Amino acid sequence: MNGVSLDGSVNFNGARKGDVANLVELPSYFLISMGARYRFRLAERPATLRFSVSNVTNEYVWVPIGSGAFEPLNQRSVQAYLAIDF
């Protein structure tokens, strides 16, 4: 299909220590993201419609933000936008 492109990524984060004393170990996890883009003309102008999904499998893990401080990984998110060249 002309004007369509797909993209995706798989990131692996291995187990890691969560504090300076090495008392806490955070598990490993995979992050999968996918997207699609469609280029077309709208009102005689070039346009792009983009759709993407981050954390496709909705992994729930804690990520370190400092020694002994953690926050949950962002949940699955879906994003779409339309860009038109003027």
mmCIF file as gemmi writes it, N, C-alpha and C atoms, coordinates in Angstrom:
data_model
loop_
_atom_site.group_PDB
_atom_site.id
_atom_site.type_symbol
_atom_site.label_atom_id
_atom_site.label_alt_id
_atom_site.label_comp_id
_atom_site.label_asym_id
_atom_site.label_entity_id
_atom_site.label_seq_id
_atom_site.pdbx_PDB_ins_code
_atom_site.Cartn_x
_atom_site.Cartn_y
_atom_site.Cartn_z
_atom_site.occupancy
_atom_site.B_iso_or_equiv
_atom_site.pdbx_formal_charge
_atom_site.auth_seq_id
_atom_site.auth_asym_id
_atom_site.pdbx_PDB_model_num
ATOM 1 N N . MET Axp A 1 ? 0.85 -1.176 0 1 0 ? 1 A 1
ATOM 2 C CA . MET Axp A 1 ? 0 0 0 1 0 ? 1 A 1
ATOM 3 C C . MET Axp A 1 ? 0.892 1.234 0 1 0 ? 1 A 1
ATOM 4 N N . ASN Axp A 2 ? 0.745 2.086 -0.975 1 0 ? 2 A 1
ATOM 5 C CA . ASN Axp A 2 ? 1.561 3.297 -1.087 1 0 ? 2 A 1
ATOM 6 C C . ASN Axp A 2 ? 1.313 4.253 0.067 1 0 ? 2 A 1
ATOM 7 N N . GLY Axp A 3 ? 2.38 4.827 0.59 1 0 ? 3 A 1
ATOM 8 C CA . GLY Axp A 3 ? 2.271 5.823 1.648 1 0 ? 3 A 1
ATOM 9 C C . GLY Axp A 3 ? 2.212 5.27 3.054 1 0 ? 3 A 1
ATOM 10 N N . VAL Axp A 4 ? 2.21 3.945 3.203 1 0 ? 4 A 1
ATOM 11 C CA . VAL Axp A 4 ? 2.119 3.338 4.535 1 0 ? 4 A 1
ATOM 12 C C . VAL Axp A 4 ? 3.49 2.84 4.968 1 0 ? 4 A 1
ATOM 13 N N . SER Axp A 5 ? 3.838 3.1 6.194 1 0 ? 5 A 1
ATOM 14 C CA . SER Axp A 5 ? 5.057 2.524 6.771 1 0 ? 5 A 1
ATOM 15 C C . SER Axp A 5 ? 4.745 2.069 8.19 1 0 ? 5 A 1
ATOM 16 N N . LEU Axp A 6 ? 5.409 1.002 8.594 1 0 ? 6 A 1
ATOM 17 C CA . LEU Axp A 6 ? 5.227 0.423 9.917 1 0 ? 6 A 1
ATOM 18 C C . LEU Axp A 6 ? 6.543 0.466 10.674 1 0 ? 6 A 1
ATOM 19 N N . ASP Axp A 7 ? 6.463 0.565 11.973 1 0 ? 7 A 1
ATOM 20 C CA . ASP Axp A 7 ? 7.671 0.502 12.777 1 0 ? 7 A 1
ATOM 21 C C . ASP Axp A 7 ? 7.366 -0.201 14.086 1 0 ? 7 A 1
ATOM 22 N N . GLY Axp A 8 ? 8.399 -0.668 14.71 1 0 ? 8 A 1
ATOM 23 C CA . GLY Axp A 8 ? 8.236 -1.338 15.985 1 0 ? 8 A 1
ATOM 24 C C . GLY Axp A 8 ? 9.564 -1.446 16.691 1 0 ? 8 A 1
ATOM 25 N N . SER Axp A 9 ? 9.509 -1.703 17.958 1 0 ? 9 A 1
ATOM 26 C CA . SER Axp A 9 ? 10.739 -1.882 18.722 1 0 ? 9 A 1
ATOM 27 C C . SER Axp A 9 ? 10.493 -2.858 19.862 1 0 ? 9 A 1
ATOM 28 N N . VAL Axp A 10 ? 11.532 -3.582 20.203 1 0 ? 10 A 1
ATOM 29 C CA . VAL Axp A 10 ? 11.524 -4.476 21.346 1 0 ? 10 A 1
ATOM 30 C C . VAL Axp A 10 ? 12.757 -4.137 22.161 1 0 ? 10 A 1
ATOM 31 N N . ASN Axp A 11 ? 12.558 -3.774 23.402 1 0 ? 11 A 1
ATOM 32 C CA . ASN Axp A 11 ? 13.669 -3.442 24.299 1 0 ? 11 A 1
ATOM 33 C C . ASN Axp A 11 ? 13.666 -4.406 25.472 1 0 ? 11 A 1
ATOM 34 N N . PHE Axp A 12 ? 14.829 -4.936 25.779 1 0 ? 12 A 1
ATOM 35 C CA . PHE Axp A 12 ? 14.975 -5.814 26.93 1 0 ? 12 A 1
ATOM 36 C C . PHE Axp A 12 ? 15.743 -5.078 28.016 1 0 ? 12 A 1
ATOM 37 N N . ASN Axp A 13 ? 15.209 -5.069 29.205 1 0 ? 13 A 1
ATOM 38 C CA . ASN Axp A 13 ? 15.882 -4.477 30.355 1 0 ? 13 A 1
ATOM 39 C C . ASN Axp A 13 ? 16.158 -5.607 31.338 1 0 ? 13 A 1
ATOM 40 N N . GLY Axp A 14 ? 17.419 -5.885 31.568 1 0 ? 14 A 1
ATOM 41 C CA . GLY Axp A 14 ? 17.801 -6.976 32.449 1 0 ? 14 A 1
ATOM 42 C C . GLY Axp A 14 ? 17.578 -6.636 33.91 1 0 ? 14 A 1
ATOM 43 N N . ALA Axp A 15 ? 17.641 -7.67 34.742 1 0 ? 15 A 1
ATOM 44 C CA . ALA Axp A 15 ? 17.512 -7.473 36.187 1 0 ? 15 A 1
ATOM 45 C C . ALA Axp A 15 ? 18.616 -6.53 36.652 1 0 ? 15 A 1
ATOM 46 N N . ARG Axp A 16 ? 18.289 -5.71 37.631 1 0 ? 16 A 1
ATOM 47 C CA . ARG Axp A 16 ? 19.285 -4.748 38.13 1 0 ? 16 A 1
ATOM 48 C C . ARG Axp A 16 ? 19.026 -4.477 39.604 1 0 ? 16 A 1
ATOM 49 N N . LYS Axp A 17 ? 20.028 -3.992 40.248 1 0 ? 17 A 1
ATOM 50 C CA . LYS Axp A 17 ? 19.918 -3.645 41.666 1 0 ? 17 A 1
ATOM 51 C C . LYS Axp A 17 ? 19.185 -2.319 41.792 1 0 ? 17 A 1
ATOM 52 N N . GLY Axp A 18 ? 18.396 -2.197 42.859 1 0 ? 18 A 1
ATOM 53 C CA . GLY Axp A 18 ? 17.566 -1.011 43.025 1 0 ? 18 A 1
ATOM 54 C C . GLY Axp A 18 ? 18.023 -0.065 44.112 1 0 ? 18 A 1
ATOM 55 N N . ASP Axp A 19 ? 19.13 -0.398 44.784 1 0 ? 19 A 1
ATOM 56 C CA . ASP Axp A 19 ? 19.65 0.503 45.811 1 0 ? 19 A 1
ATOM 57 C C . ASP Axp A 19 ? 21.16 0.33 45.912 1 0 ? 19 A 1
ATOM 58 N N . VAL Axp A 20 ? 21.805 1.265 46.568 1 0 ? 20 A 1
ATOM 59 C CA . VAL Axp A 20 ? 23.274 1.234 46.648 1 0 ? 20 A 1
ATOM 60 C C . VAL Axp A 20 ? 23.791 0.093 47.518 1 0 ? 20 A 1
ATOM 61 N N . ALA Axp A 21 ? 22.968 -0.449 48.396 1 0 ? 21 A 1
ATOM 62 C CA . ALA Axp A 21 ? 23.382 -1.569 49.254 1 0 ? 21 A 1
ATOM 63 C C . ALA Axp A 21 ? 23.137 -2.924 48.574 1 0 ? 21 A 1
ATOM 64 N N . ASN Axp A 22 ? 22.596 -2.913 47.364 1 0 ? 22 A 1
ATOM 65 C CA . ASN Axp A 22 ? 22.301 -4.13 46.612 1 0 ? 22 A 1
ATOM 66 C C . ASN Axp A 22 ? 21.345 -5.066 47.355 1 0 ? 22 A 1
ATOM 67 N N . LEU Axp A 23 ? 20.419 -4.508 48.114 1 0 ? 23 A 1
ATOM 68 C CA . LEU Axp A 23 ? 19.447 -5.309 48.856 1 0 ? 23 A 1
ATOM 69 C C . LEU Axp A 23 ? 18.182 -5.583 48.047 1 0 ? 23 A 1
ATOM 70 N N . VAL Axp A 24 ? 17.922 -4.74 47.057 1 0 ? 24 A 1
ATOM 71 C CA . VAL Axp A 24 ? 16.711 -4.856 46.247 1 0 ? 24 A 1
ATOM 72 C C . VAL Axp A 24 ? 17.111 -5.18 44.812 1 0 ? 24 A 1
ATOM 73 N N . GLU Axp A 25 ? 16.481 -6.2 44.248 1 0 ? 25 A 1
ATOM 74 C CA . GLU Axp A 25 ? 16.728 -6.521 42.843 1 0 ? 25 A 1
ATOM 75 C C . GLU Axp A 25 ? 15.428 -6.397 42.064 1 0 ? 25 A 1
ATOM 76 N N . LEU Axp A 26 ? 15.482 -5.634 40.993 1 0 ? 26 A 1
ATOM 77 C CA . LEU Axp A 26 ? 14.318 -5.44 40.136 1 0 ? 26 A 1
ATOM 78 C C . LEU Axp A 26 ? 14.378 -6.455 38.994 1 0 ? 26 A 1
ATOM 79 N N . PRO Axp A 27 ? 13.248 -7.06 38.641 1 0 ? 27 A 1
ATOM 80 C CA . PRO Axp A 27 ? 13.251 -8.105 37.612 1 0 ? 27 A 1
ATOM 81 C C . PRO Axp A 27 ? 13.459 -7.536 36.203 1 0 ? 27 A 1
ATOM 82 N N . SER Axp A 28 ? 13.836 -8.427 35.307 1 0 ? 28 A 1
ATOM 83 C CA . SER Axp A 28 ? 13.983 -8.037 33.908 1 0 ? 28 A 1
ATOM 84 C C . SER Axp A 28 ? 12.603 -7.956 33.248 1 0 ? 28 A 1
ATOM 85 N N . TYR Axp A 29 ? 12.545 -7.254 32.112 1 0 ? 29 A 1
ATOM 86 C CA . TYR Axp A 29 ? 11.286 -7.158 31.371 1 0 ? 29 A 1
ATOM 87 C C . TYR Axp A 29 ? 11.545 -6.736 29.934 1 0 ? 29 A 1
ATOM 88 N N . PHE Axp A 30 ? 10.585 -7.039 29.061 1 0 ? 30 A 1
ATOM 89 C CA . PHE Axp A 30 ? 10.599 -6.613 27.67 1 0 ? 30 A 1
ATOM 90 C C . PHE Axp A 30 ? 9.599 -5.482 27.494 1 0 ? 30 A 1
ATOM 91 N N . LEU Axp A 31 ? 9.954 -4.525 26.662 1 0 ? 31 A 1
ATOM 92 C CA . LEU Axp A 31 ? 9.027 -3.453 26.274 1 0 ? 31 A 1
ATOM 93 C C . LEU Axp A 31 ? 8.836 -3.53 24.765 1 0 ? 31 A 1
ATOM 94 N N . ILE Axp A 32 ? 7.591 -3.557 24.33 1 0 ? 32 A 1
ATOM 95 C CA . ILE Axp A 32 ? 7.283 -3.633 22.903 1 0 ? 32 A 1
ATOM 96 C C . ILE Axp A 32 ? 6.48 -2.388 22.526 1 0 ? 32 A 1
ATOM 97 N N . SER Axp A 33 ? 6.894 -1.754 21.435 1 0 ? 33 A 1
ATOM 98 C CA . SER Axp A 33 ? 6.177 -0.596 20.907 1 0 ? 33 A 1
ATOM 99 C C . SER Axp A 33 ? 5.938 -0.812 19.415 1 0 ? 33 A 1
ATOM 100 N N . MET Axp A 34 ? 4.817 -0.297 18.92 1 0 ? 34 A 1
ATOM 101 C CA . MET Axp A 34 ? 4.469 -0.447 17.511 1 0 ? 34 A 1
ATOM 102 C C . MET Axp A 34 ? 3.863 0.85 16.993 1 0 ? 34 A 1
ATOM 103 N N . GLY Axp A 35 ? 4.008 1.054 15.697 1 0 ? 35 A 1
ATOM 104 C CA . GLY Axp A 35 ? 3.42 2.25 15.115 1 0 ? 35 A 1
ATOM 105 C C . GLY Axp A 35 ? 3.183 2.096 13.628 1 0 ? 35 A 1
ATOM 106 N N . ALA Axp A 36 ? 2.407 3.009 13.092 1 0 ? 36 A 1
ATOM 107 C CA . ALA Axp A 36 ? 2.128 3.045 11.662 1 0 ? 36 A 1
ATOM 108 C C . ALA Axp A 36 ? 1.983 4.498 11.235 1 0 ? 36 A 1
ATOM 109 N N . ARG Axp A 37 ? 2.367 4.736 9.993 1 0 ? 37 A 1
ATOM 110 C CA . ARG Axp A 37 ? 2.263 6.088 9.439 1 0 ? 37 A 1
ATOM 111 C C . ARG Axp A 37 ? 1.679 5.98 8.038 1 0 ? 37 A 1
ATOM 112 N N . TYR Axp A 38 ? 0.807 6.908 7.716 1 0 ? 38 A 1
ATOM 113 C CA . TYR Axp A 38 ? 0.2 6.955 6.387 1 0 ? 38 A 1
ATOM 114 C C . TYR Axp A 38 ? 0.38 8.359 5.822 1 0 ? 38 A 1
ATOM 115 N N . ARG Axp A 39 ? 1.081 8.435 4.71 1 0 ? 39 A 1
ATOM 116 C CA . ARG Axp A 39 ? 1.282 9.729 4.034 1 0 ? 39 A 1
ATOM 117 C C . ARG Axp A 39 ? 0.287 9.834 2.882 1 0 ? 39 A 1
ATOM 118 N N . PHE Axp A 40 ? -0.37 10.991 2.808 1 0 ? 40 A 1
ATOM 119 C CA . PHE Axp A 40 ? -1.387 11.201 1.789 1 0 ? 40 A 1
ATOM 120 C C . PHE Axp A 40 ? -1.542 12.696 1.546 1 0 ? 40 A 1
ATOM 121 N N . ARG Axp A 41 ? -2.461 13.065 0.694 1 0 ? 41 A 1
ATOM 122 C CA . ARG Axp A 41 ? -2.736 14.476 0.426 1 0 ? 41 A 1
ATOM 123 C C . ARG Axp A 41 ? -4.129 14.797 0.966 1 0 ? 41 A 1
ATOM 124 N N . LEU Axp A 42 ? -4.222 15.945 1.614 1 0 ? 42 A 1
ATOM 125 C CA . LEU Axp A 42 ? -5.484 16.418 2.171 1 0 ? 42 A 1
ATOM 126 C C . LEU Axp A 42 ? -5.66 17.862 1.736 1 0 ? 42 A 1
ATOM 127 N N . ALA Axp A 43 ? -6.703 18.13 0.973 1 0 ? 43 A 1
ATOM 128 C CA . ALA Axp A 43 ? -6.954 19.472 0.428 1 0 ? 43 A 1
ATOM 129 C C . ALA Axp A 43 ? -5.729 19.954 -0.354 1 0 ? 43 A 1
ATOM 130 N N . GLU Axp A 44 ? -5.192 19.07 -1.161 1 0 ? 44 A 1
ATOM 131 C CA . GLU Axp A 44 ? -4.034 19.368 -2.019 1 0 ? 44 A 1
ATOM 132 C C . GLU Axp A 44 ? -2.748 19.638 -1.241 1 0 ? 44 A 1
ATOM 133 N N . ARG Axp A 45 ? -2.711 19.314 0.026 1 0 ? 45 A 1
ATOM 134 C CA . ARG Axp A 45 ? -1.522 19.511 0.87 1 0 ? 45 A 1
ATOM 135 C C . ARG Axp A 45 ? -1 18.153 1.343 1 0 ? 45 A 1
ATOM 136 N N . PRO Axp A 46 ? 0.321 17.998 1.461 1 0 ? 46 A 1
ATOM 137 C CA . PRO Axp A 46 ? 0.871 16.761 2.021 1 0 ? 46 A 1
ATOM 138 C C . PRO Axp A 46 ? 0.451 16.615 3.488 1 0 ? 46 A 1
ATOM 139 N N . ALA Axp A 47 ? 0.051 15.416 3.859 1 0 ? 47 A 1
ATOM 140 C CA . ALA Axp A 47 ? -0.39 15.156 5.232 1 0 ? 47 A 1
ATOM 141 C C . ALA Axp A 47 ? 0.134 13.797 5.686 1 0 ? 47 A 1
ATOM 142 N N . THR Axp A 48 ? 0.249 13.651 6.998 1 0 ? 48 A 1
ATOM 143 C CA . THR Axp A 48 ? 0.69 12.395 7.596 1 0 ? 48 A 1
ATOM 144 C C . THR Axp A 48 ? -0.212 12.069 8.78 1 0 ? 48 A 1
ATOM 145 N N . LEU Axp A 49 ? -0.716 10.858 8.799 1 0 ? 49 A 1
ATOM 146 C CA . LEU Axp A 49 ? -1.485 10.354 9.925 1 0 ? 49 A 1
ATOM 147 C C . LEU Axp A 49 ? -0.611 9.315 10.618 1 0 ? 49 A 1
ATOM 148 N N . ARG Axp A 50 ? -0.371 9.499 11.904 1 0 ? 50 A 1
ATOM 149 C CA . ARG Axp A 50 ? 0.515 8.608 12.656 1 0 ? 50 A 1
ATOM 150 C C . ARG Axp A 50 ? -0.244 8.017 13.833 1 0 ? 50 A 1
ATOM 151 N N . PHE Axp A 51 ? -0.043 6.727 14.061 1 0 ? 51 A 1
ATOM 152 C CA . PHE Axp A 51 ? -0.674 5.998 15.153 1 0 ? 51 A 1
ATOM 153 C C . PHE Axp A 51 ? 0.413 5.17 15.831 1 0 ? 51 A 1
ATOM 154 N N . SER Axp A 52 ? 0.49 5.225 17.163 1 0 ? 52 A 1
ATOM 155 C CA . SER Axp A 52 ? 1.507 4.432 17.856 1 0 ? 52 A 1
ATOM 156 C C . SER Axp A 52 ? 0.979 3.913 19.191 1 0 ? 52 A 1
ATOM 157 N N . VAL Axp A 53 ? 1.53 2.775 19.593 1 0 ? 53 A 1
ATOM 158 C CA . VAL Axp A 53 ? 1.198 2.152 20.873 1 0 ? 53 A 1
ATOM 159 C C . VAL Axp A 53 ? 2.506 1.852 21.589 1 0 ? 53 A 1
ATOM 160 N N . SER Axp A 54 ? 2.642 2.363 22.8 1 0 ? 54 A 1
ATOM 161 C CA . SER Axp A 54 ? 3.821 2.096 23.625 1 0 ? 54 A 1
ATOM 162 C C . SER Axp A 54 ? 3.436 1.111 24.711 1 0 ? 54 A 1
ATOM 163 N N . ASN Axp A 55 ? 4.386 0.269 25.118 1 0 ? 55 A 1
ATOM 164 C CA . ASN Axp A 55 ? 4.162 -0.765 26.132 1 0 ? 55 A 1
ATOM 165 C C . ASN Axp A 55 ? 2.952 -1.622 25.742 1 0 ? 55 A 1
ATOM 166 N N . VAL Axp A 56 ? 3.031 -2.21 24.561 1 0 ? 56 A 1
ATOM 167 C CA . VAL Axp A 56 ? 1.926 -2.975 23.969 1 0 ? 56 A 1
ATOM 168 C C . VAL Axp A 56 ? 1.381 -4.034 24.921 1 0 ? 56 A 1
ATOM 169 N N . THR Axp A 57 ? 2.245 -4.743 25.616 1 0 ? 57 A 1
ATOM 170 C CA . THR Axp A 57 ? 1.803 -5.833 26.497 1 0 ? 57 A 1
ATOM 171 C C . THR Axp A 57 ? 1.396 -5.34 27.88 1 0 ? 57 A 1
ATOM 172 N N . ASN Axp A 58 ? 1.456 -4.031 28.092 1 0 ? 58 A 1
ATOM 173 C CA . ASN Axp A 58 ? 1.069 -3.398 29.353 1 0 ? 58 A 1
ATOM 174 C C . ASN Axp A 58 ? 1.829 -3.977 30.548 1 0 ? 58 A 1
ATOM 175 N N . GLU Axp A 59 ? 3.153 -4.09 30.382 1 0 ? 59 A 1
ATOM 176 C CA . GLU Axp A 59 ? 4.014 -4.58 31.464 1 0 ? 59 A 1
ATOM 177 C C . GLU Axp A 59 ? 3.867 -3.686 32.693 1 0 ? 59 A 1
ATOM 178 N N . TYR Axp A 60 ? 3.789 -4.297 33.856 1 0 ? 60 A 1
ATOM 179 C CA . TYR Axp A 60 ? 3.751 -3.528 35.099 1 0 ? 60 A 1
ATOM 180 C C . TYR Axp A 60 ? 4.988 -3.885 35.901 1 0 ? 60 A 1
ATOM 181 N N . VAL Axp A 61 ? 5.939 -2.974 35.921 1 0 ? 61 A 1
ATOM 182 C CA . VAL Axp A 61 ? 7.186 -3.169 36.667 1 0 ? 61 A 1
ATOM 183 C C . VAL Axp A 61 ? 7.563 -1.859 37.335 1 0 ? 61 A 1
ATOM 184 N N . TRP Axp A 62 ? 8.425 -1.959 38.309 1 0 ? 62 A 1
ATOM 185 C CA . TRP Axp A 62 ? 8.96 -0.776 38.974 1 0 ? 62 A 1
ATOM 186 C C . TRP Axp A 62 ? 10.316 -0.448 38.366 1 0 ? 62 A 1
ATOM 187 N N . VAL Axp A 63 ? 10.548 0.83 38.119 1 0 ? 63 A 1
ATOM 188 C CA . VAL Axp A 63 ? 11.836 1.272 37.583 1 0 ? 63 A 1
ATOM 189 C C . VAL Axp A 63 ? 12.492 2.203 38.599 1 0 ? 63 A 1
ATOM 190 N N . PRO Axp A 64 ? 13.812 2.098 38.73 1 0 ? 64 A 1
ATOM 191 C CA . PRO Axp A 64 ? 14.496 2.949 39.705 1 0 ? 64 A 1
ATOM 192 C C . PRO Axp A 64 ? 14.59 4.39 39.212 1 0 ? 64 A 1
ATOM 193 N N . ILE Axp A 65 ? 14.4 5.33 40.116 1 0 ? 65 A 1
ATOM 194 C CA . ILE Axp A 65 ? 14.585 6.747 39.792 1 0 ? 65 A 1
ATOM 195 C C . ILE Axp A 65 ? 15.647 7.366 40.689 1 0 ? 65 A 1
ATOM 196 N N . GLY Axp A 66 ? 16.225 6.545 41.542 1 0 ? 66 A 1
ATOM 197 C CA . GLY Axp A 66 ? 17.282 6.951 42.466 1 0 ? 66 A 1
ATOM 198 C C . GLY Axp A 66 ? 17.521 5.796 43.416 1 0 ? 66 A 1
ATOM 199 N N . SER Axp A 67 ? 18.532 5.887 44.232 1 0 ? 67 A 1
ATOM 200 C CA . SER Axp A 67 ? 18.835 4.798 45.143 1 0 ? 67 A 1
ATOM 201 C C . SER Axp A 67 ? 17.689 4.592 46.131 1 0 ? 67 A 1
ATOM 202 N N . GLY Axp A 68 ? 17.021 3.445 46.029 1 0 ? 68 A 1
ATOM 203 C CA . GLY Axp A 68 ? 15.909 3.134 46.923 1 0 ? 68 A 1
ATOM 204 C C . GLY Axp A 68 ? 14.609 3.821 46.566 1 0 ? 68 A 1
ATOM 205 N N . ALA Axp A 69 ? 14.556 4.533 45.448 1 0 ? 69 A 1
ATOM 206 C CA . ALA Axp A 69 ? 13.329 5.213 45.008 1 0 ? 69 A 1
ATOM 207 C C . ALA Axp A 69 ? 12.89 4.604 43.681 1 0 ? 69 A 1
ATOM 208 N N . PHE Axp A 70 ? 11.599 4.299 43.575 1 0 ? 70 A 1
ATOM 209 C CA . PHE Axp A 70 ? 11.069 3.631 42.396 1 0 ? 70 A 1
ATOM 210 C C . PHE Axp A 70 ? 9.77 4.272 41.962 1 0 ? 70 A 1
ATOM 211 N N . GLU Axp A 71 ? 9.448 4.063 40.694 1 0 ? 71 A 1
ATOM 212 C CA . GLU Axp A 71 ? 8.141 4.465 40.19 1 0 ? 71 A 1
ATOM 213 C C . GLU Axp A 71 ? 7.688 3.413 39.189 1 0 ? 71 A 1
ATOM 214 N N . PRO Axp A 72 ? 6.372 3.263 39.001 1 0 ? 72 A 1
ATOM 215 C CA . PRO Axp A 72 ? 5.901 2.259 38.036 1 0 ? 72 A 1
ATOM 216 C C . PRO Axp A 72 ? 6.182 2.719 36.61 1 0 ? 72 A 1
ATOM 217 N N . LEU Axp A 73 ? 6.453 1.758 35.761 1 0 ? 73 A 1
ATOM 218 C CA . LEU Axp A 73 ? 6.623 2.024 34.339 1 0 ? 73 A 1
ATOM 219 C C . LEU Axp A 73 ? 5.297 2.533 33.785 1 0 ? 73 A 1
ATOM 220 N N . ASN Axp A 74 ? 5.345 3.451 32.835 1 0 ? 74 A 1
ATOM 221 C CA . ASN Axp A 74 ? 4.11 3.953 32.225 1 0 ? 74 A 1
ATOM 222 C C . ASN Axp A 74 ? 3.294 2.806 31.647 1 0 ? 74 A 1
ATOM 223 N N . GLN Axp A 75 ? 1.992 2.842 31.845 1 0 ? 75 A 1
ATOM 224 C CA . GLN Axp A 75 ? 1.109 1.825 31.3 1 0 ? 75 A 1
ATOM 225 C C . GLN Axp A 75 ? 1.028 1.964 29.782 1 0 ? 75 A 1
ATOM 226 N N . ARG Axp A 76 ? 0.338 1.014 29.164 1 0 ? 76 A 1
ATOM 227 C CA . ARG Axp A 76 ? 0.156 1.078 27.717 1 0 ? 76 A 1
ATOM 228 C C . ARG Axp A 76 ? -0.425 2.443 27.35 1 0 ? 76 A 1
ATOM 229 N N . SER Axp A 77 ? 0.1 3.024 26.3 1 0 ? 77 A 1
ATOM 230 C CA . SER Axp A 77 ? -0.455 4.299 25.838 1 0 ? 77 A 1
ATOM 231 C C . SER Axp A 77 ? -0.631 4.25 24.326 1 0 ? 77 A 1
ATOM 232 N N . VAL Axp A 78 ? -1.687 4.89 23.878 1 0 ? 78 A 1
ATOM 233 C CA . VAL Axp A 78 ? -2.013 4.958 22.463 1 0 ? 78 A 1
ATOM 234 C C . VAL Axp A 78 ? -2.017 6.416 22.063 1 0 ? 78 A 1
ATOM 235 N N . GLN Axp A 79 ? -1.397 6.688 20.926 1 0 ? 79 A 1
ATOM 236 C CA . GLN Axp A 79 ? -1.289 8.074 20.481 1 0 ? 79 A 1
ATOM 237 C C . GLN Axp A 79 ? -1.575 8.132 18.982 1 0 ? 79 A 1
ATOM 238 N N . ALA Axp A 80 ? -2.282 9.149 18.575 1 0 ? 80 A 1
ATOM 239 C CA . ALA Axp A 80 ? -2.548 9.376 17.157 1 0 ? 80 A 1
ATOM 240 C C . ALA Axp A 80 ? -2.449 10.866 16.876 1 0 ? 80 A 1
ATOM 241 N N . TYR Axp A 81 ? -1.896 11.202 15.722 1 0 ? 81 A 1
ATOM 242 C CA . TYR Axp A 81 ? -1.889 12.616 15.349 1 0 ? 81 A 1
ATOM 243 C C . TYR Axp A 81 ? -1.913 12.773 13.839 1 0 ? 81 A 1
ATOM 244 N N . LEU Axp A 82 ? -2.36 13.926 13.431 1 0 ? 82 A 1
ATOM 245 C CA . LEU Axp A 82 ? -2.443 14.28 12.032 1 0 ? 82 A 1
ATOM 246 C C . LEU Axp A 82 ? -1.613 15.536 11.825 1 0 ? 82 A 1
ATOM 247 N N . ALA Axp A 83 ? -0.713 15.487 10.867 1 0 ? 83 A 1
ATOM 248 C CA . ALA Axp A 83 ? 0.111 16.65 10.521 1 0 ? 83 A 1
ATOM 249 C C . ALA Axp A 83 ? -0.156 17.019 9.071 1 0 ? 83 A 1
ATOM 250 N N . ILE Axp A 84 ? -0.369 18.312 8.818 1 0 ? 84 A 1
ATOM 251 C CA . ILE Axp A 84 ? -0.628 18.808 7.475 1 0 ? 84 A 1
ATOM 252 C C . ILE Axp A 84 ? 0.36 19.909 7.159 1 0 ? 84 A 1
ATOM 253 N N . ASP Axp A 85 ? 1.054 19.801 6.032 1 0 ? 85 A 1
ATOM 254 C CA . ASP Axp A 85 ? 1.985 20.84 5.6 1 0 ? 85 A 1
ATOM 255 C C . ASP Axp A 85 ? 1.204 21.976 4.949 1 0 ? 85 A 1
ATOM 256 N N . PHE Axp A 86 ? 1.486 23.201 5.367 1 0 ? 86 A 1
ATOM 257 C CA . PHE Axp A 86 ? 0.824 24.364 4.768 1 0 ? 86 A 1
ATOM 258 C C . PHE Axp A 86 ? 1.763 25.1 3.87 1 0 ? 86 A 1
